């Protein structure tokens, strides 16, 4: 438990003893004023109940805390604010307790499933996928640290009209070429044909418009789109030739995805495929029709009327019998709860799908699934680069692999410019460039509240100063160097008189578990990112304010080295929750 929580707990006990008032929780803040004291207690909520002025209440509480607990060394009251100075030994004991319990996780015996990534197999992963993967993976790490059992999953959108577009373009224009034969990464190879389809399709639309057909009609009548739609029907009917081509091209894509995921440092416990789950959704549609929850229109299409929920009518099955995304998502959700003993299912998907998930959860509720209220959409804002947004059909997408390589190159260039790695072997240098470059990308993405739209600035993210990954990694490396030079011995801190910066650092470290709990509740890695940045700033202030290696007092030196060591462990664990690695030398 952190020091603030302990004070709040003791304060509640004192209020019962002094005023016989139960369930009163006064706010305790770290003291940021010029008045003496480590913490400030806000007494005003008691004024009305006790009919006393805040100064009197502050004095009475201060006196009671001093007499009834072992916490307080001294106190003062300023305009109703009670400032308490905590005994030195209490900080030392708290540090020892935090160090002992550092790796202890209280199990919640609850399993949460989180879905992220879930790409289409018609193109490589892009900048938006990076935010999605990093967010989903980090939330999974945070939930585990908070004591949950976690299943990381993705559903690969491996069927549908967009997949048929790539397949048809390869069939028409590919001349039998393969990723291996062209030396192209599999997902990029298939993505090139998706772009090719779009270009040829646009040519056909232009041609039809020139013949006097409206643009809307031309988009429907273009021969390529009709062929793609026919290919989708053939796929759904199990046509052997179409299925073989589909299997081959998807296999190329999966090899490419695997490389990207490995470099990004994300993984999955389960993988589902839309080609297996969309049929489950069709079964649910029949169940919904039988229950009267869904209805069929004259053209044969199936809908759900959600107007009584403040939403609209939602198409679930087209008139030709083909399914839509919603059909598949219904089937997948049911399958996941059937196959896994999960209490909550989190979907990590961009905020452009907010409405889709509102509808999905409502339909599942109408179908009678009690767990529908345990579904959560982890919605996040889009990512932009300084030069604008991304598109994929035109081939101007910001490719995930290219961006990761750019980050590696920038880390290399920055490190060489600063002369930081001159004594390193080539292998050590490459390890550092990768850790620093990819770490910079991850930290910059994750420090922003997920709900906010963000501008990713590669130059800014790789800076070795400020609220960046490299700045935090550098502090960790500096502590490793300090520990090596100081002949560090891990042991309990003996009775030393702590400076104010040491106390503040202990308070920061002690807050780690509380921050993890808050981040798990909010599903927000930004809370962890900003916590570790504040921790590093606190450590750097401590480091600049207190001599360590030059100390003659070996006991005090080892105390400060132990404090540095626990700081480093907390930095490392915080970064691990963000999927970021550390380096021992920088």
NORSUL-V242788 format. One record per run of one state. SS is the DSSP state (helix for helix, strand for strand, loop for the rest). FROM is the first residue (numbers start at 1). LEN is the number of residues. Records with the same first field share a line. If there is no record, write none. Layout:
SS: FROM-LEN + FROM-LEN
This chain:
loop: 1-2 + 20-8 + 31-8 + 43-1 + 51-3 + 69-3 + 79-2 + 87-1 + 101-10 + 116-4 + 121-5 + 146-3 + 158-3 + 174-5 + 183-3 + 211-4 + 222-1 + 237-3 + 265-5 + 292-2 + 297-5 + 306-1 + 310-3 + 318-5 + 324-1 + 340-4 + 367-3 + 381-2 + 386-2 + 389-10 + 419-7 + 447-7 + 457-1 + 462-7 + 486-14 + 511-1 + 523-2 + 546-8 + 578-9
helix: 3-17 + 44-7 + 54-15 + 88-13 + 127-19 + 161-13 + 179-4 + 186-25 + 215-7 + 223-14 + 240-25 + 274-18 + 307-3 + 325-15 + 351-16 + 370-5 + 400-19 + 426-21 + 458-4 + 469-17 + 500-11 + 512-11 + 525-21 + 554-24
strand: 28-3 + 39-4 + 72-7 + 81-6 + 111-5 + 120-1 + 126-1 + 149-9 + 270-4 + 294-3 + 302-4 + 313-5 + 323-1 + 344-7 + 375-6 + 383-3 + 388-1 + 399-1 + 454-3
